[in-house]
Amino acid sequence: MASCLFLAPFALSLTAHRAEAAPETRSPYSANDGESTLCVSGPVYIIDVHVVVTINGVERTISTASSEVCSVNPANFSDVVVQGPPPPAGAPIEVSNKVGVEGTIRLNGRTAVLETNVYLPAKGGNSPQCAGGQGGDGSSSCKSHSLGVNLAKTWIFSRNTWRDFYVGPDDNGDPVKVLVRLSDGPVN
């Protein structure tokens, strides 16, 4: 009897250890092995997204994001920086405080569907509305409107080929575009 009581703690620790070591079940659509997305079937692509502003004929990249995309499920990408003081606890971050790009891409065969939000840096009082002497919110200091732009595009993609989409002008009237490329990813 004493030997059974002596061995009982070891037996419990072995069963507890085995329970911890059991492989966890993972969804093949959202699992990640630390290196690449585990795709159920089909090819894996890498999406690269760049936000570019053209100033005096020179293109400047203001944000880049990338992600792996399976041909069977959508992928998210994000490169957003928040400027200014943090909002009060629980309050949402104002669009005008964000700079960068975030969104989702879905593939259906050779068709790509891009849904993205582009946040452009605000220059303060340099917007056309301020130049006309109109305060957008009635305050004495003129502030730019939020510069968050939603862009949704569908196209037939070619691997390793950049596609560009015009977003609109930034705060200074300079043209902004989103460049997107899908290239071959790792083989799982």
C-alpha positions as CSV (number, residue, x, y, z in Angstrom):
1,M,0.0,0.0,0.0
2,A,2.8,2.4,0.9
3,S,4.5,1.7,-2.5
4,C,1.2,2.6,-4.3
5,L,1.0,5.9,-2.5
6,F,4.7,6.5,-3.3
7,L,4.2,5.9,-7.0
8,A,0.9,7.7,-7.3
9,P,2.5,11.2,-7.6
10,F,4.8,10.0,-10.4
11,A,1.9,8.4,-12.3
12,L,-0.1,11.6,-12.0
13,S,2.8,13.7,-13.3
14,L,3.3,11.4,-16.3
15,T,-0.4,11.6,-17.3
16,A,-0.3,15.3,-16.8
17,H,2.9,15.6,-18.9
18,R,1.3,13.4,-21.7
19,A,-1.7,15.7,-21.7
20,E,0.5,18.7,-22.2
21,A,2.5,17.1,-24.9
22,A,-0.5,16.0,-27.0
23,P,-0.5,17.8,-30.3
24,E,-3.1,20.6,-30.4
25,T,-5.6,20.5,-33.2
26,R,-5.2,23.3,-35.7
27,S,-7.3,24.6,-38.4
28,P,-5.5,24.2,-41.7
29,Y,-6.9,27.6,-42.8
30,S,-5.5,29.7,-40.0
31,A,-2.5,27.6,-38.6
32,N,1.0,28.9,-38.8
33,D,4.2,27.0,-38.4
34,G,6.3,30.0,-37.7
35,E,7.6,30.1,-41.2
36,S,4.7,30.1,-43.6
37,T,0.9,29.8,-43.7
38,L,-0.3,26.2,-43.9
39,C,-2.5,26.0,-47.0
40,V,-4.9,23.1,-47.5
41,S,-4.3,23.0,-51.3
42,G,-3.2,25.1,-54.1
43,P,-0.3,27.6,-54.4
44,V,0.9,30.0,-51.8
45,Y,1.6,33.6,-52.9
46,I,3.3,36.5,-51.3
47,I,1.4,39.8,-51.6
48,D,3.4,43.0,-51.5
49,V,1.5,46.3,-51.1
50,H,3.2,49.7,-51.4
51,V,1.6,53.1,-51.0
52,V,3.4,55.7,-53.1
53,V,3.1,59.4,-53.4
54,T,4.5,61.3,-56.4
55,I,6.0,64.7,-55.4
56,N,7.5,66.8,-58.2
57,G,7.8,63.7,-60.4
58,V,9.6,61.6,-57.8
59,E,7.8,58.6,-56.2
60,R,8.2,58.2,-52.5
61,T,7.0,55.1,-50.7
62,I,5.1,56.0,-47.5
63,S,4.0,52.5,-46.5
64,T,4.7,48.9,-47.3
65,A,3.0,45.7,-46.2
66,S,3.2,42.0,-47.1
67,S,1.6,38.7,-46.3
68,E,1.3,35.2,-47.4
69,V,-1.9,34.3,-49.3
70,C,-3.4,30.8,-49.8
71,S,-5.5,30.3,-52.9
72,V,-8.3,29.1,-50.6
73,N,-8.6,31.7,-47.9
74,P,-8.2,35.5,-47.6
75,A,-5.1,37.1,-46.0
76,N,-4.8,40.3,-44.0
77,F,-1.9,42.8,-44.3
78,S,-1.1,45.9,-42.3
79,D,1.5,48.6,-42.0
80,V,-0.1,51.3,-39.9
81,V,1.6,53.9,-37.7
82,V,-0.4,56.0,-35.2
83,Q,0.8,59.6,-34.8
84,G,0.0,61.9,-32.0
85,P,-1.0,61.2,-28.4
86,P,-2.9,58.0,-27.6
87,P,-6.6,58.3,-27.4
88,P,-8.4,58.1,-24.0
89,A,-8.9,54.5,-22.7
90,G,-11.5,52.7,-24.9
91,A,-11.7,55.5,-27.5
92,P,-11.1,54.6,-31.1
93,I,-8.1,56.0,-32.9
94,E,-8.9,58.8,-35.2
95,V,-8.3,58.2,-38.9
96,S,-6.4,61.4,-39.2
97,N,-3.8,60.0,-36.7
98,K,-3.0,57.0,-38.8
99,V,-0.5,56.6,-41.6
100,G,-0.1,53.5,-43.7
101,V,-2.1,50.7,-45.3
102,E,-4.2,47.8,-44.1
103,G,-6.6,45.5,-45.8
104,T,-7.5,42.0,-47.1
105,I,-6.9,40.1,-50.3
106,R,-8.8,37.1,-51.6
107,L,-7.9,35.0,-54.5
108,N,-10.3,33.1,-56.7
109,G,-8.4,31.3,-59.4
110,R,-6.4,34.0,-61.2
111,T,-8.7,36.8,-59.9
112,A,-7.6,38.9,-57.0
113,V,-9.9,41.0,-54.8
114,L,-8.2,43.7,-52.8
115,E,-10.0,45.6,-50.1
116,T,-7.8,48.2,-48.4
117,N,-7.7,51.3,-46.3
118,V,-5.0,53.8,-47.1
119,Y,-4.2,56.4,-44.4
120,L,-2.2,59.4,-45.7
121,P,-0.1,61.7,-43.6
122,A,-2.0,65.0,-42.9
123,K,0.0,68.3,-43.3
124,G,-2.2,70.4,-41.1
125,G,-3.1,73.7,-42.6
126,N,-1.9,73.0,-46.1
127,S,-5.0,71.5,-47.5
128,P,-7.0,73.3,-50.3
129,Q,-9.9,74.0,-47.9
130,C,-7.5,75.9,-45.6
131,A,-5.9,77.8,-48.5
132,G,-9.4,79.1,-49.3
133,G,-9.8,80.4,-45.7
134,Q,-12.5,77.9,-44.7
135,G,-12.1,76.2,-41.4
136,G,-13.7,72.7,-41.9
137,D,-15.1,72.5,-38.3
138,G,-15.7,76.2,-37.6
139,S,-12.6,76.5,-35.4
140,S,-10.1,79.3,-35.8
141,S,-7.3,76.9,-36.6
142,C,-7.7,75.1,-39.9
143,K,-7.2,71.3,-39.8
144,S,-7.3,68.8,-42.6
145,H,-10.1,66.4,-43.0
146,S,-9.2,62.8,-42.2
147,L,-7.2,61.3,-45.0
148,G,-8.4,57.7,-44.8
149,V,-9.3,56.3,-48.3
150,N,-11.1,53.0,-48.8
151,L,-10.0,51.2,-52.0
152,A,-11.7,48.0,-53.4
153,K,-10.3,46.6,-56.6
154,T,-10.7,43.3,-58.5
155,W,-8.3,42.3,-61.3
156,I,-6.8,39.2,-63.0
157,F,-3.3,39.0,-61.7
158,S,-0.1,37.8,-63.3
159,R,2.6,36.5,-60.9
160,N,5.5,38.8,-60.2
161,T,3.9,41.8,-61.9
162,W,3.1,45.0,-60.2
163,R,-0.4,46.5,-60.6
164,D,-1.1,50.1,-59.5
165,F,-4.3,51.7,-58.5
166,Y,-4.9,55.4,-58.1
167,V,-6.1,56.4,-54.6
168,G,-6.4,60.2,-55.0
169,P,-4.5,63.3,-54.0
170,D,-2.9,63.7,-50.7
171,D,-3.2,66.8,-48.5
172,N,-0.9,68.8,-50.9
173,G,-2.7,67.6,-54.0
174,D,0.1,65.1,-54.9
175,P,-1.1,61.9,-56.5
176,V,-1.2,58.7,-54.4
177,K,-1.4,55.2,-55.7
178,V,-1.3,51.7,-54.2
179,L,1.0,49.2,-55.9
180,V,0.3,45.5,-55.5
181,R,2.3,42.4,-56.5
182,L,1.6,38.7,-56.1
183,S,4.6,36.5,-56.3
184,D,5.3,32.8,-55.7
185,G,5.5,31.8,-52.0
186,P,7.0,28.9,-50.2
187,V,5.9,25.3,-51.0
188,N,4.3,23.7,-48.0
